[in-house]
Amino acid sequence: MNRPTVYATTTGIPVPQQPAAPVRERRAGPVPAVRDLRDRPGGGPRTLRFGPRDLAVVTGLPGSGKSTLMRRTVPGHRVDSQDARDRWAARLPAALPYALYRPLVRLAHYAGLRRALRSGEGVVVHDCGTQPWVRAWLAREARRRGGALHLILLDVPAATARQGQRERGRGVSRYAFRRHRSVTARLLDALEHGERPAGCDAVVLMDRASANGLSRIEFAE
């Protein structure tokens, strides 16, 4: 049986309120639309479709499969810092520590992102999760072009993400991983309390099964 296309617009199902939760100060702005594709029988839909002027940010723990998902499903503009890192690594001696040329990778990544945004077309961006100013930049760009900013959050257990790092040979330090876990936990907590993640108009929640079942992320009317 063919799995459906999910139209990931801002008209989705809001996160339900938690009546038993303590009263918290809520951020300004509407509650975001949330498409929860976790724990779906058969793994969920095969396609995510956004508006032609929208932007999408893929976030989650290091090792959760963000780069793999983007490479497999995005036929159009995608901007992934891992691609920039791989290009620089191919030019430099293998023994050279990444920390020494990380600033060059970051510059190349953001330059590529700027070029992609100037195209005016839909773009899928790998969000490292610890650089909130990047998401703010994307939110401003989405509003300027009359589109929306969508957050695709890969929700996988920490142990699964660590295993993914080992399989890809891209481990991060314990300190960096703790930072990523903290950021991801805050995002999920905000959603559970009906709060709007900064700059985001809509959210798609995915687990490993739904991510593996996805075959295409596209932008269309």
N, C-alpha and C positions, 0 to 999 in steps of 0.2 A: 504494500500500500504506500502511495506517495505521501510524504509528509508535507504539510502546508508551508506556504510562505508567511512569515510574520511581518506585518507592516509595522515597523517600529516607530510609530509616530507618537506625538504627545497626547493622544486620545486613549491611552491604555488604561489599565486598571490601577487605581491609586493604592498605595500601601495601606492596609487597614490600620485603624487606630488601636492602641493598646490601652484599654480602659483601666487596667490594673497597674499600669506603669506610673511612676512619679511624674508630677507635673514638671515640664521642662520648658524653658524659653525656646520658642520656635524661630527659625530663621525666616526672614521676610521672603515673600514670593509663594506661588502656588505649590501644592504638593506635586511632586513629579509623577508622571506616568511610569509604571513599572511593569515590565514583562518578565515574569519569573519562569524561566525555562528549566529550572532544576527539578530533578526527580520526575521527569516526564517519561511515560512509557514509550519505548522505542527511541528515546534520545532527543525528542523534540523536532523542530522544523529543520528543513534543509537550507532555507534562505532567510536572511534578514534584509529587508528593503527599507531604505531611508529616502527622504526627500532629496531632490537634485542639488539643493544648496546647503544641505545639512553637513555636519561634521560628526565623526564618531571617534571616541577614545576607548582603547582597549586597556584595561588595567587589571591588576591582580598580583599575587605573590610571584617573586622570581622563581621560575621553574614551573609555573602553572600552565604554560603553553601559549602565551600571547603571540610570540613571534611565529611559532608553528601555525597557529590559527590564521594569522594575517597572510602568511605566505601561501597558504592553501586555499583561502577563500576570497581574497580581494583581487579582482582583475584590474581594477583601476588604480588611482593614486593611493599609495600606502607609504607611510613614513615611519621607519623603525630604527631606533638607535643601534640595534644589533647589526643591521645592514651596514651602517657607517663604521662600526667597530670592525666588522669582518673585512671591509675594504682596506682599512688602514693596517690591520694585522697582516694582510696578504703582502703588503709593501715593505714591512719592517721585519727585522730579525726575530725569530720565534722566541729567543731568550729575553727579549726586551719586555720588562714588566708593563702591564696595561696602564698602571697608574701614571707612568711617565708620558704616555701619549693620550690619556683620557681627555685633556682639554681640547685637543685637535678633533677627537671624535665628537665631542659635544658641539663644537663649532660647525662641523660638517653636518651634523644632524639638524641643528636649528636652521642652518642655511637651506638645507633641503626642504624643511618644513615650510619656511617662508616662500620658497619657489612654488611648492605645491598649493599653498593657500592662495597665491596670486593667480592661479589658474581659474579660480572661481568655481571649480568643480568640487564634488564631494571628496573628502579625504578621510582615510582611516589612520589614526595615529597611535603608536605605542606609547602609553603613559607609564613612566617608571614609578609613579605614585608618590614620590618624595619631592617633586618639583611643582608645587601648586600654582606657581606663576604661569606655567605652561598651559594648564587647564584654563586659567583666567584669560590668557591670550586667545585660546581657541573659542572661548565663550564670547568674547568681544567680536571676533571675526565672524562667528555664526550669526550674531545679531546684526552686524553690519551688512551681511549679504542676504538678510531676510530668512535665514534658516534656523535650525535648532542644533544644540549640542547634545549628543547621545553618549551615555557612558555604558560600555559593555564590560561588566565585572565578572571575571572568572573566579568563582568561589570554589576553591579546592582546599583540602586539609593541608596543614603545614608539612606533614610527612610526605604527602604526594608531591608537593612543590619541591621539597628537598631531593626526592628521588628524580624528579625532572631535571634538576640542576646537575645531578651526577650523570644522568644519561647523556646530557648535552655537553658536559665538561665546562659548565659556566657557573661554577659556584660563587656565592657571595659570602662576605664575612658574616659572622654571627651578629655583629652590631647592625650591619645593613639589613639583614633579614628581620631582626627585631623591629627596625623602623618600618619596614614594609608591612609586617604583621600588624603593627599598631595602626598604620594608615588604613589598611583594609578593614580592620575591626571597627574603626570609627565610621567608615562608610556604611558598613552593614548595620551598625547600631543606629545611625541617622535614618536609614531607610525603614528600619523596624519601628521607629518612632514617628514616621510620617514627615520627616524633615527632608529638605531639599539639599542634595549635595551642591556645594558652591559651583555656580555657573552652569549646572546641568539641567536640561529641560526634560529628559527622559532617561530611564535606566533599563538595561537588559541584564538580567542575572542568569548566569550559565554555570553549570558544573562540568566536569570532565566529559560526561556522557553526551550532553547536549552540544558541547564544543566539538567533539569528535564527529557528531552527526551532521554538523553544519557544513555545507559545501560552497556557499556563496554569500558574500556581503556586498550589496550593490546600492546604487543611488539612482532613483528613477522617479518620474512623475507618478 
